[in-house]
Amino acid sequence: MSTNDIPQAIEIEHQVFPAIIPPTAFRFELGKSNSSYLVAFSIKSSANHQAPTVVGGSFPKDISGIRGLPRKIREGFRKEEELVAGFLGLWYVVDEAHIMSVGVRETLRRRGIGELLLLSAIKQAISKNASEATLEVRTSNTSAINLYEKYGFTRRGIRKAYYADNQEDAIIMTTDSIQHPDYRERFVTLEDSHQDRWGTSRRTFM
């Protein structure tokens, strides 16, 4: 995410988390050394051709992500010069990658974008030698829970009345070691499966 992406990230956050108080201070987050915000976005050239889509991290001089969003995901994008389709926020604490939030634009859901962001986040965490990934999820969000379980997150506890809007509990979900060969083999299989369904993305890690 860059500062230019912030207005659209706020727009998506309002769609996904309408009751969030206070809203995420994206500009502040981008300045933190342990914070990484990934974005999926589509760029339209002046000739109205589809340019590569990038998912990037906010670490200074450290961009990691995916280029070339597959056609099946791109269909239906608005015709802005640059459209942010979704974002994912990460905090790195000691050797843990904590996924803080995931949001996908309302009109572009069910196209594999959320999973693409999750893939990129885990891949970045692996590259940064994080030992595990963790997150909180609403107890009622069964589709997200199923996705996280698919990627090896298991239920480790409950945060009572975690969500301020309705006092809903949060499930704490954490992976085993994402550096372990078994997990990395599983991850490659899931990445290949996503590409088989949605198309191939060019991945860039610098």
Secondary structure, 3 states (H helix, E strand, C coil): CCHHHHHHHHHHHHHHCCCCCCCCCHHHHHCCCCEEEEEEEEEECCCCCEEEEECCCCCCCCCEEEECCCHHHHCCCCCCCEEEEEEEEEEEECCEEEEEEEEECHHHCCCCHHHHHHHHHHHHHHHCCCCEEEEEEECCCHHHHHHHHHCCCEEEEEECCCCCCCCCCEEEEECCCCCCHHHHHHHHHHHHHHHHHHCCCEEEEC
